[in-house]
Amino acid sequence: MIPLSRPTVTEEMTRAVLDVLESGRYILGAETRAFEEEFASYIGVREAVAVSTGTAAIQLALLAVGIRPGDEVLAPSMTAFPTVEGILHAGAVPVLGDVDDYGCLDPEDAEKRVSARTVGIVPVHLYGGVANLEALADLARRKNLWIVEDCCQAHGALSGGRKVGSLGRAGCFSFYPSKNLTVLGDGGMVTTDDPELAAKIRLLRDHGRSDKHTHVAVGYNFRFNELQAAIGRAQLAGLEGYVARRRAIAARYDEALRGLGGVRIPRERPGTRMAYHLYPVRVADRATRDRLVAHLKERGIETGFHYPIANHLQPAMAGLGPVPSLPRAEALAEDEVSLPMFPGLSDADADHVIRSTRLFFGS
Ligand SMILES: Cc1ncc(COP(=O)(O)O)c(C=O)c1O
């Protein structure tokens, strides 16, 4: 079976883990500090704070910017549910908007949803593509809102030559196994140019502790561990290579599927570098998608949906206010299917995916 995704595991990672095992220090030690410094330098910001998950990164970033209960935060409906959870766990009200042609928050639609209670925007760089940050930054300036980027799918994506995660008050990353950079388990990071924000997040991730026995805030256990920091550092050293390989596979898919009747390939926003966390294609409708998935499965190819239920229609959201109509997010939920995409995918396997997809569409 060709999987949808598979993390890169190297001997160097194995060795790094064994070294940590013998070190006697397992939580928030030298490896974590080094990973934070190297990650901050890669993203191009002053500070990075490692936390337990991407969801925790979003929650802590929002708490650190000063969310108060009832504050409203704009976010796209088409994202992983944890984006919405992070906002809710911070005590804010997620106001979900529709998406643009790239599957990211549509600035015009978002503007219509701004109210007197709106305090910020959480754009999501979905699929490793880049949200329309220029227009969202303009909206944020005009309405006096902050931006916290959800970069959980976009390690290594660029906007105007700058890394995502360096373009708002903070950037939030996930290191879940399928991500462009993984720690082979759960993990997350907040990036920011603001040392005060970083200090608040450091405090909150470790029980509000200012020193071993003094708790100056009621915080959380969202700490990071040394074994995964060691893996993260090795992955970070390989990240540009992984992104390049993802882009080469995307170019191969693009060339073979562009113009194929019945399929729309993902688009890279002008002025950006998409990091191709996923390779999402769109087909006519849900029935066609389900038949394509079955056809590919018969040929040993795994696929995925991102995401088949737009978040404003998730059962967990019932009772959290009026349900908006978001036709473009709802259409994406019906007709999107993701093809295998990971750095270790061989050209031969990518060609098998291409041939099988073309065959389905009668070509
Ligand atoms: C867009 C997006 N936001 C947030 C998250 C949450 O990350 P985690 O699973 O590490 O909590 C994910 C990952 O699932 C994601 O893809």
The ligand as an SDF file (V2000), in Angstrom:
LIG
                    3D

 16 16  0  0  0  0  0  0  0  0999 V2000
   -4.3770   23.2910   10.7480 C   0  0  0  0  0  0  0  0  0  0  0  0
   -4.1100   22.5940   12.0400 C   0  0  0  0  0  0  0  0  0  0  0  0
   -4.2670   23.2740   13.1930 N   0  0  0  0  0  0  0  0  0  0  0  0
   -4.0290   22.6970   14.3840 C   0  0  0  0  0  0  0  0  0  0  0  0
   -3.6120   21.3780   14.4820 C   0  0  0  0  0  0  0  0  0  0  0  0
   -3.3990   20.7890   15.8430 C   0  0  0  0  0  0  0  0  0  0  0  0
   -2.1670   20.2160   16.0320 O   0  0  0  0  0  0  0  0  0  0  0  0
   -1.9640   19.0140   17.0850 P   0  0  0  0  0  0  0  0  0  0  0  0
   -2.5800   17.7980   16.4760 O   0  0  0  0  0  0  0  0  0  0  0  0
   -0.4690   18.9240   17.1900 O   0  0  0  0  0  0  0  0  0  0  0  0
   -2.5900   19.4270   18.3420 O   0  0  0  0  0  0  0  0  0  0  0  0
   -3.4320   20.6420   13.3070 C   0  0  0  0  0  0  0  0  0  0  0  0
   -2.9850   19.2330   13.3470 C   0  0  0  0  0  0  0  0  0  0  0  0
   -3.7320   18.3260   13.4760 O   0  0  0  0  0  0  0  0  0  0  0  0
   -3.6960   21.2540   12.0580 C   0  0  0  0  0  0  0  0  0  0  0  0
   -3.5570   20.5740   10.9150 O   0  0  0  0  0  0  0  0  0  0  0  0
  1  2  1  0
  2  3  1  0
  2 15  2  0
  3  4  2  0
  4  5  1  0
  5  6  1  0
  5 12  2  0
  6  7  1  0
  7  8  1  0
  8  9  2  0
  8 10  1  0
  8 11  1  0
 12 13  1  0
 12 15  1  0
 13 14  2  0
 15 16  1  0
M  END
$$$$
